[in-house]
Amino acid sequence: MSKKMLIMATSAMLLSAAPLAAQNTVREACMPDIRQYCSAELATFSRDKVRACLIKNIKKTSPACQQAAKARRDAERAKKMGS
């Protein structure tokens, strides 16, 4: 699989109902960490598996990834509370 195809697939997997800005922030901030800690899950093209792996390894990730993940989680919670 080409690097470009892998990046495109990963980008598609990380999309969810959270605001687009939060999605982009998490993707940009966490992609190096996802590649490092979740490469096997990334290869499955399963967004759920990648997300679970990222959550499992969040304490190992960069401060930028942790901050972006927290902001996205907070946005998702706020959206659920508003529903």
mmCIF file of the N, C-alpha and C atoms, coordinates in Angstrom:
data_MODEL
# 
_entry.id   MODEL 
# 
loop_
_atom_site.group_PDB 
_atom_site.id 
_atom_site.type_symbol 
_atom_site.label_atom_id 
_atom_site.label_alt_id 
_atom_site.label_comp_id 
_atom_site.label_asym_id 
_atom_site.label_entity_id 
_atom_site.label_seq_id 
_atom_site.pdbx_PDB_ins_code 
_atom_site.Cartn_x 
_atom_site.Cartn_y 
_atom_site.Cartn_z 
_atom_site.occupancy 
_atom_site.B_iso_or_equiv 
_atom_site.pdbx_formal_charge 
_atom_site.auth_seq_id 
_atom_site.auth_comp_id 
_atom_site.auth_asym_id 
_atom_site.auth_atom_id 
_atom_site.pdbx_PDB_model_num 
ATOM 1   N N  . MET A 1 1  ? 0.856   -1.176 0.000  1.00 0.00 ? 1  MET A N  1 
ATOM 2   C CA . MET A 1 1  ? 0.000   0.000  0.000  1.00 0.00 ? 1  MET A CA 1 
ATOM 3   C C  . MET A 1 1  ? 0.899   1.235  0.000  1.00 0.00 ? 1  MET A C  1 
ATOM 4   N N  . SER A 1 2  ? 0.561   2.194  -0.819 1.00 0.00 ? 2  SER A N  1 
ATOM 5   C CA . SER A 1 2  ? 1.374   3.398  -0.906 1.00 0.00 ? 2  SER A CA 1 
ATOM 6   C C  . SER A 1 2  ? 1.134   4.290  0.303  1.00 0.00 ? 2  SER A C  1 
ATOM 7   N N  . LYS A 1 3  ? 2.113   5.117  0.584  1.00 0.00 ? 3  LYS A N  1 
ATOM 8   C CA . LYS A 1 3  ? 2.013   6.037  1.721  1.00 0.00 ? 3  LYS A CA 1 
ATOM 9   C C  . LYS A 1 3  ? 0.835   6.993  1.535  1.00 0.00 ? 3  LYS A C  1 
ATOM 10  N N  . LYS A 1 4  ? 0.660   7.479  0.314  1.00 0.00 ? 4  LYS A N  1 
ATOM 11  C CA . LYS A 1 4  ? -0.444  8.402  0.032  1.00 0.00 ? 4  LYS A CA 1 
ATOM 12  C C  . LYS A 1 4  ? -1.789  7.728  0.281  1.00 0.00 ? 4  LYS A C  1 
ATOM 13  N N  . MET A 1 5  ? -1.922  6.493  -0.145 1.00 0.00 ? 5  MET A N  1 
ATOM 14  C CA . MET A 1 5  ? -3.173  5.764  0.046  1.00 0.00 ? 5  MET A CA 1 
ATOM 15  C C  . MET A 1 5  ? -3.433  5.525  1.535  1.00 0.00 ? 5  MET A C  1 
ATOM 16  N N  . LEU A 1 6  ? -2.385  5.208  2.279  1.00 0.00 ? 6  LEU A N  1 
ATOM 17  C CA . LEU A 1 6  ? -2.509  4.989  3.717  1.00 0.00 ? 6  LEU A CA 1 
ATOM 18  C C  . LEU A 1 6  ? -2.952  6.263  4.418  1.00 0.00 ? 6  LEU A C  1 
ATOM 19  N N  . ILE A 1 7  ? -2.377  7.385  4.042  1.00 0.00 ? 7  ILE A N  1 
ATOM 20  C CA . ILE A 1 7  ? -2.753  8.666  4.643  1.00 0.00 ? 7  ILE A CA 1 
ATOM 21  C C  . ILE A 1 7  ? -4.200  9.003  4.307  1.00 0.00 ? 7  ILE A C  1 
ATOM 22  N N  . MET A 1 8  ? -4.591  8.770  3.070  1.00 0.00 ? 8  MET A N  1 
ATOM 23  C CA . MET A 1 8  ? -5.971  9.062  2.678  1.00 0.00 ? 8  MET A CA 1 
ATOM 24  C C  . MET A 1 8  ? -6.952  8.170  3.440  1.00 0.00 ? 8  MET A C  1 
ATOM 25  N N  . ALA A 1 9  ? -6.613  6.913  3.586  1.00 0.00 ? 9  ALA A N  1 
ATOM 26  C CA . ALA A 1 9  ? -7.492  5.991  4.308  1.00 0.00 ? 9  ALA A CA 1 
ATOM 27  C C  . ALA A 1 9  ? -7.591  6.380  5.777  1.00 0.00 ? 9  ALA A C  1 
ATOM 28  N N  . THR A 1 10 ? -6.464  6.760  6.357  1.00 0.00 ? 10 THR A N  1 
ATOM 29  C CA . THR A 1 10 ? -6.453  7.174  7.757  1.00 0.00 ? 10 THR A CA 1 
ATOM 30  C C  . THR A 1 10 ? -7.293  8.418  7.947  1.00 0.00 ? 10 THR A C  1 
ATOM 31  N N  . SER A 1 11 ? -7.148  9.352  7.052  1.00 0.00 ? 11 SER A N  1 
ATOM 32  C CA . SER A 1 11 ? -7.939  10.579 7.145  1.00 0.00 ? 11 SER A CA 1 
ATOM 33  C C  . SER A 1 11 ? -9.428  10.265 7.110  1.00 0.00 ? 11 SER A C  1 
ATOM 34  N N  . ALA A 1 12 ? -9.816  9.381  6.233  1.00 0.00 ? 12 ALA A N  1 
ATOM 35  C CA . ALA A 1 12 ? -11.228 9.011  6.131  1.00 0.00 ? 12 ALA A CA 1 
ATOM 36  C C  . ALA A 1 12 ? -11.715 8.324  7.402  1.00 0.00 ? 12 ALA A C  1 
ATOM 37  N N  . MET A 1 13 ? -10.866 7.505  8.003  1.00 0.00 ? 13 MET A N  1 
ATOM 38  C CA . MET A 1 13 ? -11.260 6.792  9.218  1.00 0.00 ? 13 MET A CA 1 
ATOM 39  C C  . MET A 1 13 ? -11.462 7.725  10.397 1.00 0.00 ? 13 MET A C  1 
ATOM 40  N N  . LEU A 1 14 ? -10.700 8.788  10.448 1.00 0.00 ? 14 LEU A N  1 
ATOM 41  C CA . LEU A 1 14 ? -10.746 9.668  11.609 1.00 0.00 ? 14 LEU A CA 1 
ATOM 42  C C  . LEU A 1 14 ? -11.913 10.645 11.583 1.00 0.00 ? 14 LEU A C  1 
ATOM 43  N N  . LEU A 1 15 ? -12.621 10.694 10.478 1.00 0.00 ? 15 LEU A N  1 
ATOM 44  C CA . LEU A 1 15 ? -13.759 11.602 10.394 1.00 0.00 ? 15 LEU A CA 1 
ATOM 45  C C  . LEU A 1 15 ? -14.920 11.077 11.221 1.00 0.00 ? 15 LEU A C  1 
ATOM 46  N N  . SER A 1 16 ? -15.594 11.958 11.911 1.00 0.00 ? 16 SER A N  1 
ATOM 47  C CA . SER A 1 16 ? -16.788 11.572 12.671 1.00 0.00 ? 16 SER A CA 1 
ATOM 48  C C  . SER A 1 16 ? -17.718 12.761 12.763 1.00 0.00 ? 16 SER A C  1 
ATOM 49  N N  . ALA A 1 17 ? -18.646 12.738 13.692 1.00 0.00 ? 17 ALA A N  1 
ATOM 50  C CA . ALA A 1 17 ? -19.644 13.797 13.821 1.00 0.00 ? 17 ALA A CA 1 
ATOM 51  C C  . ALA A 1 17 ? -19.106 15.046 14.503 1.00 0.00 ? 17 ALA A C  1 
ATOM 52  N N  . ALA A 1 18 ? -17.903 15.007 15.016 1.00 0.00 ? 18 ALA A N  1 
ATOM 53  C CA . ALA A 1 18 ? -17.318 16.180 15.674 1.00 0.00 ? 18 ALA A CA 1 
ATOM 54  C C  . ALA A 1 18 ? -17.102 17.280 14.646 1.00 0.00 ? 18 ALA A C  1 
ATOM 55  N N  . PRO A 1 19 ? -17.018 18.512 15.085 1.00 0.00 ? 19 PRO A N  1 
ATOM 56  C CA . PRO A 1 19 ? -16.786 19.618 14.154 1.00 0.00 ? 19 PRO A CA 1 
ATOM 57  C C  . PRO A 1 19 ? -15.532 19.392 13.304 1.00 0.00 ? 19 PRO A C  1 
ATOM 58  N N  . LEU A 1 20 ? -15.599 19.864 12.074 1.00 0.00 ? 20 LEU A N  1 
ATOM 59  C CA . LEU A 1 20 ? -14.503 19.655 11.138 1.00 0.00 ? 20 LEU A CA 1 
ATOM 60  C C  . LEU A 1 20 ? -13.185 20.178 11.678 1.00 0.00 ? 20 LEU A C  1 
ATOM 61  N N  . ALA A 1 21 ? -13.191 21.312 12.333 1.00 0.00 ? 21 ALA A N  1 
ATOM 62  C CA . ALA A 1 21 ? -11.949 21.863 12.879 1.00 0.00 ? 21 ALA A CA 1 
ATOM 63  C C  . ALA A 1 21 ? -11.331 20.916 13.892 1.00 0.00 ? 21 ALA A C  1 
ATOM 64  N N  . ALA A 1 22 ? -12.142 20.316 14.730 1.00 0.00 ? 22 ALA A N  1 
ATOM 65  C CA . ALA A 1 22 ? -11.634 19.369 15.726 1.00 0.00 ? 22 ALA A CA 1 
ATOM 66  C C  . ALA A 1 22 ? -11.078 18.127 15.040 1.00 0.00 ? 22 ALA A C  1 
ATOM 67  N N  . GLN A 1 23 ? -11.738 17.674 13.984 1.00 0.00 ? 23 GLN A N  1 
ATOM 68  C CA . GLN A 1 23 ? -11.257 16.507 13.247 1.00 0.00 ? 23 GLN A CA 1 
ATOM 69  C C  . GLN A 1 23 ? -9.878  16.774 12.675 1.00 0.00 ? 23 GLN A C  1 
ATOM 70  N N  . ASN A 1 24 ? -9.744  17.907 12.009 1.00 0.00 ? 24 ASN A N  1 
ATOM 71  C CA . ASN A 1 24 ? -8.467  18.243 11.402 1.00 0.00 ? 24 ASN A CA 1 
ATOM 72  C C  . ASN A 1 24 ? -7.385  18.384 12.450 1.00 0.00 ? 24 ASN A C  1 
ATOM 73  N N  . THR A 1 25 ? -7.724  18.985 13.579 1.00 0.00 ? 25 THR A N  1 
ATOM 74  C CA . THR A 1 25 ? -6.746  19.177 14.640 1.00 0.00 ? 25 THR A CA 1 
ATOM 75  C C  . THR A 1 25 ? -6.265  17.836 15.171 1.00 0.00 ? 25 THR A C  1 
ATOM 76  N N  . VAL A 1 26 ? -7.185  16.924 15.441 1.00 0.00 ? 26 VAL A N  1 
ATOM 77  C CA . VAL A 1 26 ? -6.798  15.608 15.961 1.00 0.00 ? 26 VAL A CA 1 
ATOM 78  C C  . VAL A 1 26 ? -5.962  14.862 14.932 1.00 0.00 ? 26 VAL A C  1 
ATOM 79  N N  . ARG A 1 27 ? -6.399  14.865 13.698 1.00 0.00 ? 27 ARG A N  1 
ATOM 80  C CA . ARG A 1 27 ? -5.651  14.166 12.645 1.00 0.00 ? 27 ARG A CA 1 
ATOM 81  C C  . ARG A 1 27 ? -4.235  14.709 12.533 1.00 0.00 ? 27 ARG A C  1 
ATOM 82  N N  . GLU A 1 28 ? -4.110  16.021 12.465 1.00 0.00 ? 28 GLU A N  1 
ATOM 83  C CA . GLU A 1 28 ? -2.791  16.636 12.326 1.00 0.00 ? 28 GLU A CA 1 
ATOM 84  C C  . GLU A 1 28 ? -1.930  16.405 13.562 1.00 0.00 ? 28 GLU A C  1 
ATOM 85  N N  . ALA A 1 29 ? -2.523  16.542 14.734 1.00 0.00 ? 29 ALA A N  1 
ATOM 86  C CA . ALA A 1 29 ? -1.754  16.421 15.971 1.00 0.00 ? 29 ALA A CA 1 
ATOM 87  C C  . ALA A 1 29 ? -1.382  14.976 16.296 1.00 0.00 ? 29 ALA A C  1 
ATOM 88  N N  . CYS A 1 30 ? -2.230  14.037 15.934 1.00 0.00 ? 30 CYS A N  1 
ATOM 89  C CA . CYS A 1 30 ? -2.054  12.655 16.383 1.00 0.00 ? 30 CYS A CA 1 
ATOM 90  C C  . CYS A 1 30 ? -1.496  11.688 15.342 1.00 0.00 ? 30 CYS A C  1 
ATOM 91  N N  . MET A 1 31 ? -1.438  12.075 14.089 1.00 0.00 ? 31 MET A N  1 
ATOM 92  C CA . MET A 1 31 ? -1.002  11.122 13.072 1.00 0.00 ? 31 MET A CA 1 
ATOM 93  C C  . MET A 1 31 ? 0.371   10.508 13.364 1.00 0.00 ? 31 MET A C  1 
ATOM 94  N N  . PRO A 1 32 ? 1.369   11.278 13.786 1.00 0.00 ? 32 PRO A N  1 
ATOM 95  C CA . PRO A 1 32 ? 2.654   10.631 14.112 1.00 0.00 ? 32 PRO A CA 1 
ATOM 96  C C  . PRO A 1 32 ? 2.512   9.606  15.244 1.00 0.00 ? 32 PRO A C  1 
ATOM 97  N N  . ASP A 1 33 ? 1.695   9.916  16.234 1.00 0.00 ? 33 ASP A N  1 
ATOM 98  C CA . ASP A 1 33 ? 1.476   8.992  17.348 1.00 0.00 ? 33 ASP A CA 1 
ATOM 99  C C  . ASP A 1 33 ? 0.701   7.759  16.894 1.00 0.00 ? 33 ASP A C  1 
ATOM 100 N N  . ILE A 1 34 ? -0.280  7.953  16.031 1.00 0.00 ? 34 ILE A N  1 
ATOM 101 C CA . ILE A 1 34 ? -1.040  6.817  15.502 1.00 0.00 ? 34 ILE A CA 1 
ATOM 102 C C  . ILE A 1 34 ? -0.112  5.900  14.723 1.00 0.00 ? 34 ILE A C  1 
ATOM 103 N N  . ARG A 1 35 ? 0.746   6.468  13.918 1.00 0.00 ? 35 ARG A N  1 
ATOM 104 C CA . ARG A 1 35 ? 1.698   5.643  13.158 1.00 0.00 ? 35 ARG A CA 1 
ATOM 105 C C  . ARG A 1 35 ? 2.628   4.877  14.095 1.00 0.00 ? 35 ARG A C  1 
ATOM 106 N N  . GLN A 1 36 ? 3.036   5.520  15.188 1.00 0.00 ? 36 GLN A N  1 
ATOM 107 C CA . GLN A 1 36 ? 3.973   4.888  16.115 1.00 0.00 ? 36 GLN A CA 1 
ATOM 108 C C  . GLN A 1 36 ? 3.306   3.807  16.965 1.00 0.00 ? 36 GLN A C  1 
ATOM 109 N N  . TYR A 1 37 ? 2.163   4.101  17.538 1.00 0.00 ? 37 TYR A N  1 
ATOM 110 C CA . TYR A 1 37 ? 1.547   3.207  18.512 1.00 0.00 ? 37 TYR A CA 1 
ATOM 111 C C  . TYR A 1 37 ? 0.436   2.324  17.950 1.00 0.00 ? 37 TYR A C  1 
ATOM 112 N N  . CYS A 1 38 ? -0.108  2.685  16.814 1.00 0.00 ? 38 CYS A N  1 
ATOM 113 C CA . CYS A 1 38 ? -1.301  1.983  16.309 1.00 0.00 ? 38 CYS A CA 1 
ATOM 114 C C  . CYS A 1 38 ? -1.159  1.548  14.855 1.00 0.00 ? 38 CYS A C  1 
ATOM 115 N N  . SER A 1 39 ? 0.037   1.232  14.428 1.00 0.00 ? 39 SER A N  1 
ATOM 116 C CA . SER A 1 39 ? 0.242   0.899  13.016 1.00 0.00 ? 39 SER A CA 1 
ATOM 117 C C  . SER A 1 39 ? -0.537  -0.349 12.596 1.00 0.00 ? 39 SER A C  1 
ATOM 118 N N  . ALA A 1 40 ? -0.648  -1.338 13.481 1.00 0.00 ? 40 ALA A N  1 
ATOM 119 C CA . ALA A 1 40 ? -1.399  -2.551 13.133 1.00 0.00 ? 40 ALA A CA 1 
ATOM 120 C C  . ALA A 1 40 ? -2.879  -2.226 12.935 1.00 0.00 ? 40 ALA A C  1 
ATOM 121 N N  . GLU A 1 41 ? -3.424  -1.404 13.810 1.00 0.00 ? 41 GLU A N  1 
ATOM 122 C CA . GLU A 1 41 ? -4.832  -1.014 13.697 1.00 0.00 ? 41 GLU A CA 1 
ATOM 123 C C  . GLU A 1 41 ? -5.055  -0.143 12.467 1.00 0.00 ? 41 GLU A C  1 
ATOM 124 N N  . LEU A 1 42 ? -4.098  0.701  12.170 1.00 0.00 ? 42 LEU A N  1 
ATOM 125 C CA . LEU A 1 42 ? -4.182  1.567  11.001 1.00 0.00 ? 42 LEU A CA 1 
ATOM 126 C C  . LEU A 1 42 ? -4.268  0.731  9.727  1.00 0.00 ? 42 LEU A C  1 
ATOM 127 N N  . ALA A 1 43 ? -3.541  -0.363 9.698  1.00 0.00 ? 43 ALA A N  1 
ATOM 128 C CA . ALA A 1 43 ? -3.527  -1.236 8.522  1.00 0.00 ? 43 ALA A CA 1 
ATOM 129 C C  . ALA A 1 43 ? -4.862  -1.945 8.298  1.00 0.00 ? 43 ALA A C  1 
ATOM 130 N N  . THR A 1 44 ? -5.713  -1.999 9.323  1.00 0.00 ? 44 THR A N  1 
ATOM 131 C CA . THR A 1 44 ? -7.013  -2.669 9.186  1.00 0.00 ? 44 THR A CA 1 
ATOM 132 C C  . THR A 1 44 ? -8.070  -1.771 8.550  1.00 0.00 ? 44 THR A C  1 
ATOM 133 N N  . PHE A 1 45 ? -7.780  -0.479 8.440  1.00 0.00 ? 45 PHE A N  1 
ATOM 134 C CA . PHE A 1 45 ? -8.731  0.511  7.914  1.00 0.00 ? 45 PHE A CA 1 
ATOM 135 C C  . PHE A 1 45 ? -9.982  0.621  8.782  1.00 0.00 ? 45 PHE A C  1 
ATOM 136 N N  . SER A 1 46 ? -9.859  0.258  10.050 1.00 0.00 ? 46 SER A N  1 
ATOM 137 C CA . SER A 1 46 ? -10.991 0.335  10.974 1.00 0.00 ? 46 SER A CA 1 
ATOM 138 C C  . SER A 1 46 ? -10.840 1.563  11.861 1.00 0.00 ? 46 SER A C  1 
ATOM 139 N N  . ARG A 1 47 ? -11.697 2.552  11.644 1.00 0.00 ? 47 ARG A N  1 
ATOM 140 C CA . ARG A 1 47 ? -11.651 3.771  12.450 1.00 0.00 ? 47 ARG A CA 1 
ATOM 141 C C  . ARG A 1 47 ? -11.830 3.444  13.926 1.00 0.00 ? 47 ARG A C  1 
ATOM 142 N N  . ASP A 1 48 ? -12.733 2.507  14.223 1.00 0.00 ? 48 ASP A N  1 
ATOM 143 C CA . ASP A 1 48 ? -12.990 2.139  15.613 1.00 0.00 ? 48 ASP A CA 1 
ATOM 144 C C  . ASP A 1 48 ? -11.751 1.537  16.272 1.00 0.00 ? 48 ASP A C  1 
ATOM 145 N N  . LYS A 1 49 ? -11.034 0.685  15.542 1.00 0.00 ? 49 LYS A N  1 
ATOM 146 C CA . LYS A 1 49 ? -9.820  0.072  16.093 1.00 0.00 ? 49 LYS A CA 1 
ATOM 147 C C  . LYS A 1 49 ? -8.726  1.110  16.300 1.00 0.00 ? 49 LYS A C  1 
ATOM 148 N N  . VAL A 1 50 ? -8.573  2.022  15.349 1.00 0.00 ? 50 VAL A N  1 
ATOM 149 C CA . VAL A 1 50 ? -7.563  3.075  15.484 1.00 0.00 ? 50 VAL A CA 1 
ATOM 150 C C  . VAL A 1 50 ? -7.904  3.967  16.672 1.00 0.00 ? 50 VAL A C  1 
ATOM 151 N N  . ARG A 1 51 ? -9.159  4.331  16.780 1.00 0.00 ? 51 ARG A N  1 
ATOM 152 C CA . ARG A 1 51 ? -9.587  5.196  17.880 1.00 0.00 ? 51 ARG A CA 1 
ATOM 153 C C  . ARG A 1 51 ? -9.373  4.506  19.230 1.00 0.00 ? 51 ARG A C  1 
ATOM 154 N N  . ALA A 1 52 ? -9.738  3.222  19.326 1.00 0.00 ? 52 ALA A N  1 
ATOM 155 C CA . ALA A 1 52 ? -9.541  2.472  20.573 1.00 0.00 ? 52 ALA A CA 1 
ATOM 156 C C  . ALA A 1 52 ? -8.063  2.386  20.928 1.00 0.00 ? 52 ALA A C  1 
ATOM 157 N N  . CYS A 1 53 ? -7.232  2.164  19.934 1.00 0.00 ? 53 CYS A N  1 
ATOM 158 C CA . CYS A 1 53 ? -5.789  2.106  20.167 1.00 0.00 ? 53 CYS A CA 1 
ATOM 159 C C  . CYS A 1 53 ? -5.256  3.451  20.645 1.00 0.00 ? 53 CYS A C  1 
ATOM 160 N N  . LEU A 1 54 ? -5.713  4.515  20.023 1.00 0.00 ? 54 LEU A N  1 
ATOM 161 C CA . LEU A 1 54 ? -5.265  5.847  20.420 1.00 0.00 ? 54 LEU A CA 1 
ATOM 162 C C  . LEU A 1 54 ? -5.680  6.138  21.861 1.00 0.00 ? 54 LEU A C  1 
ATOM 163 N N  . ILE A 1 55 ? -6.896  5.783  22.220 1.00 0.00 ? 55 ILE A N  1 
ATOM 164 C CA . ILE A 1 55 ? -7.362  5.989  23.594 1.00 0.00 ? 55 ILE A CA 1 
ATOM 165 C C  . ILE A 1 55 ? -6.513  5.171  24.563 1.00 0.00 ? 55 ILE A C  1 
ATOM 166 N N  . LYS A 1 56 ? -6.236  3.922  24.197 1.00 0.00 ? 56 LYS A N  1 
ATOM 167 C CA . LYS A 1 56 ? -5.431  3.040  25.051 1.00 0.00 ? 56 LYS A CA 1 
ATOM 168 C C  . LYS A 1 56 ? -4.030  3.609  25.281 1.00 0.00 ? 56 LYS A C  1 
ATOM 169 N N  . ASN A 1 57 ? -3.487  4.263  24.268 1.00 0.00 ? 57 ASN A N  1 
ATOM 170 C CA . ASN A 1 57 ? -2.112  4.763  24.335 1.00 0.00 ? 57 ASN A CA 1 
ATOM 171 C C  . ASN A 1 57 ? -2.014  6.266  24.549 1.00 0.00 ? 57 ASN A C  1 
ATOM 172 N N  . ILE A 1 58 ? -3.097  6.915  24.926 1.00 0.00 ? 58 ILE A N  1 
ATOM 173 C CA . ILE A 1 58 ? -3.125  8.379  24.971 1.00 0.00 ? 58 ILE A CA 1 
ATOM 174 C C  . ILE A 1 58 ? -2.039  8.957  25.879 1.00 0.00 ? 58 ILE A C  1 
ATOM 175 N N  . LYS A 1 59 ? -1.699  8.286  26.963 1.00 0.00 ? 59 LYS A N  1 
ATOM 176 C CA . LYS A 1 59 ? -0.672  8.812  27.875 1.00 0.00 ? 59 LYS A CA 1 
ATOM 177 C C  . LYS A 1 59 ? 0.722   8.781  27.256 1.00 0.00 ? 59 LYS A C  1 
ATOM 178 N N  . LYS A 1 60 ? 0.915   7.978  26.218 1.00 0.00 ? 60 LYS A N  1 
ATOM 179 C CA . LYS A 1 60 ? 2.199   7.903  25.527 1.00 0.00 ? 60 LYS A CA 1 
ATOM 180 C C  . LYS A 1 60 ? 2.309   8.941  24.410 1.00 0.00 ? 60 LYS A C  1 
ATOM 181 N N  . THR A 1 61 ? 1.191   9.525  24.015 1.00 0.00 ? 61 THR A N  1 
ATOM 182 C CA . THR A 1 61 ? 1.182   10.422 22.860 1.00 0.00 ? 61 THR A CA 1 
ATOM 183 C C  . THR A 1 61 ? 1.744   11.795 23.203 1.00 0.00 ? 61 THR A C  1 
ATOM 184 N N  . SER A 1 62 ? 1.982   12.560 22.184 1.00 0.00 ? 62 SER A N  1 
ATOM 185 C CA . SER A 1 62 ? 2.524   13.910 22.349 1.00 0.00 ? 62 SER A CA 1 
ATOM 186 C C  . SER A 1 62 ? 1.518   14.807 23.064 1.00 0.00 ? 62 SER A C  1 
ATOM 187 N N  . PRO A 1 63 ? 2.011   15.860 23.723 1.00 0.00 ? 63 PRO A N  1 
ATOM 188 C CA . PRO A 1 63 ? 1.098   16.808 24.367 1.00 0.00 ? 63 PRO A CA 1 
ATOM 189 C C  . PRO A 1 63 ? 0.090   17.407 23.378 1.00 0.00 ? 63 PRO A C  1 
ATOM 190 N N  . ALA A 1 64 ? 0.514   17.657 22.161 1.00 0.00 ? 64 ALA A N  1 
ATOM 191 C CA . ALA A 1 64 ? -0.395  18.228 21.156 1.00 0.00 ? 64 ALA A CA 1 
ATOM 192 C C  . ALA A 1 64 ? -1.525  17.255 20.834 1.00 0.00 ? 64 ALA A C  1 
ATOM 193 N N  . CYS A 1 65 ? -1.213  15.988 20.720 1.00 0.00 ? 65 CYS A N  1 
ATOM 194 C CA . CYS A 1 65 ? -2.236  14.974 20.449 1.00 0.00 ? 65 CYS A CA 1 
ATOM 195 C C  . CYS A 1 65 ? -3.189  14.859 21.630 1.00 0.00 ? 65 CYS A C  1 
ATOM 196 N N  . GLN A 1 66 ? -2.648  14.831 22.823 1.00 0.00 ? 66 GLN A N  1 
ATOM 197 C CA . GLN A 1 66 ? -3.492  14.739 24.015 1.00 0.00 ? 66 GLN A CA 1 
ATOM 198 C C  . GLN A 1 66 ? -4.450  15.921 24.101 1.00 0.00 ? 66 GLN A C  1 
ATOM 199 N N  . GLN A 1 67 ? -3.937  17.101 23.833 1.00 0.00 ? 67 GLN A N  1 
ATOM 200 C CA . GLN A 1 67 ? -4.770  18.303 23.897 1.00 0.00 ? 67 GLN A CA 1 
ATOM 201 C C  . GLN A 1 67 ? -5.861  18.267 22.821 1.00 0.00 ? 67 GLN A C  1 
ATOM 202 N N  . ALA A 1 68 ? -5.496  17.879 21.618 1.00 0.00 ? 68 ALA A N  1 
ATOM 203 C CA . ALA A 1 68 ? -6.475  17.807 20.528 1.00 0.00 ? 68 ALA A CA 1 
ATOM 204 C C  . ALA A 1 68 ? -7.532  16.742 20.810 1.00 0.00 ? 68 ALA A C  1 
ATOM 205 N N  . ALA A 1 69 ? -7.112  15.603 21.339 1.00 0.00 ? 69 ALA A N  1 
ATOM 206 C CA . ALA A 1 69 ? -8.063  14.538 21.662 1.00 0.00 ? 69 ALA A CA 1 
ATOM 207 C C  . ALA A 1 69 ? -9.023  14.983 22.761 1.00 0.00 ? 69 ALA A C  1 
ATOM 208 N N  . LYS A 1 70 ? -8.510  15.689 23.749 1.00 0.00 ? 70 LYS A N  1 
ATOM 209 C CA . LYS A 1 70 ? -9.363  16.193 24.832 1.00 0.00 ? 70 LYS A CA 1 
ATOM 210 C C  . LYS A 1 70 ? -10.375 17.200 24.286 1.00 0.00 ? 70 LYS A C  1 
ATOM 211 N N  . ALA A 1 71 ? -9.923  18.097 23.421 1.00 0.00 ? 71 ALA A N  1 
ATOM 212 C CA . ALA A 1 71 ? -10.826 19.093 22.839 1.00 0.00 ? 71 ALA A CA 1 
ATOM 213 C C  . ALA A 1 71 ? -11.925 18.412 22.023 1.00 0.00 ? 71 ALA A C  1 
ATOM 214 N N  . ARG A 1 72 ? -11.565 17.390 21.282 1.00 0.00 ? 72 ARG A N  1 
ATOM 215 C CA . ARG A 1 72 ? -12.561 16.668 20.483 1.00 0.00 ? 72 ARG A CA 1 
ATOM 216 C C  . ARG A 1 72 ? -13.544 15.932 21.388 1.00 0.00 ? 72 ARG A C  1 
ATOM 217 N N  . ARG A 1 73 ? -13.024 15.284 22.426 1.00 0.00 ? 73 ARG A N  1 
ATOM 218 C CA . ARG A 1 73 ? -13.902 14.586 23.372 1.00 0.00 ? 73 ARG A CA 1 
ATOM 219 C C  . ARG A 1 73 ? -14.883 15.564 24.011 1.00 0.00 ? 73 ARG A C  1 
ATOM 220 N N  . ASP A 1 74 ? -14.369 16.726 24.410 1.00 0.00 ? 74 ASP A N  1 
ATOM 221 C CA . ASP A 1 74 ? -15.233 17.736 25.020 1.00 0.00 ? 74 ASP A CA 1 
ATOM 222 C C  . ASP A 1 74 ? -16.300 18.217 24.039 1.00 0.00 ? 74 ASP A C  1 
ATOM 223 N N  . ALA A 1 75 ? -15.927 18.378 22.770 1.00 0.00 ? 75 ALA A N  1 
ATOM 224 C CA . ALA A 1 75 ? -16.885 18.809 21.746 1.00 0.00 ? 75 ALA A CA 1 
ATOM 225 C C  . ALA A 1 75 ? -17.962 17.747 21.533 1.00 0.00 ? 75 ALA A C  1 
ATOM 226 N N  . GLU A 1 76 ? -17.562 16.481 21.531 1.00 0.00 ? 76 GLU A N  1 
ATOM 227 C CA . GLU A 1 76 ? -18.533 15.397 21.363 1.00 0.00 ? 76 GLU A CA 1 
ATOM 228 C C  . GLU A 1 76 ? -19.489 15.340 22.545 1.00 0.00 ? 76 GLU A C  1 
ATOM 229 N N  . ARG A 1 77 ? -18.958 15.515 23.750 1.00 0.00 ? 77 ARG A N  1 
ATOM 230 C CA . ARG A 1 77 ? -19.810 15.510 24.948 1.00 0.00 ? 77 ARG A CA 1 
ATOM 231 C C  . ARG A 1 77 ? -20.793 16.678 24.916 1.00 0.00 ? 77 ARG A C  1 
ATOM 232 N N  . ALA A 1 78 ? -20.309 17.845 24.526 1.00 0.00 ? 78 ALA A N  1 
ATOM 233 C CA . ALA A 1 78 ? -21.179 19.021 24.461 1.00 0.00 ? 78 ALA A CA 1 
ATOM 234 C C  . ALA A 1 78 ? -22.288 18.799 23.435 1.00 0.00 ? 78 ALA A C  1 
ATOM 235 N N  . LYS A 1 79 ? -21.944 18.176 22.323 1.00 0.00 ? 79 LYS A N  1 
ATOM 236 C CA . LYS A 1 79 ? -22.942 17.906 21.288 1.00 0.00 ? 79 LYS A CA 1 
ATOM 237 C C  . LYS A 1 79 ? -24.000 16.938 21.807 1.00 0.00 ? 79 LYS A C  1 
ATOM 238 N N  . LYS A 1 80 ? -23.571 15.902 22.537 1.00 0.00 ? 80 LYS A N  1 
ATOM 239 C CA . LYS A 1 80 ? -24.521 14.937 23.096 1.00 0.00 ? 80 LYS A CA 1 
ATOM 240 C C  . LYS A 1 80 ? -25.438 15.599 24.115 1.00 0.00 ? 80 LYS A C  1 
ATOM 241 N N  . MET A 1 81 ? -24.894 16.491 24.907 1.00 0.00 ? 81 MET A N  1 
ATOM 242 C CA . MET A 1 81 ? -25.696 17.164 25.928 1.00 0.00 ? 81 MET A CA 1 
ATOM 243 C C  . MET A 1 81 ? -26.699 18.115 25.287 1.00 0.00 ? 81 MET A C  1 
ATOM 244 N N  . GLY A 1 82 ? -26.347 18.649 24.121 1.00 0.00 ? 82 GLY A N  1 
ATOM 245 C CA . GLY A 1 82 ? -27.234 19.558 23.413 1.00 0.00 ? 82 GLY A CA 1 
ATOM 246 C C  . GLY A 1 82 ? -28.336 18.842 22.659 1.00 0.00 ? 82 GLY A C  1 
ATOM 247 N N  . SER A 1 83 ? -28.169 17.545 22.459 1.00 0.00 ? 83 SER A N  1 
ATOM 248 C CA . SER A 1 83 ? -29.166 16.765 21.694 1.00 0.00 ? 83 SER A CA 1 
ATOM 249 C C  . SER A 1 83 ? -30.395 16.475 22.498 1.00 0.00 ? 83 SER A C  1 
# 
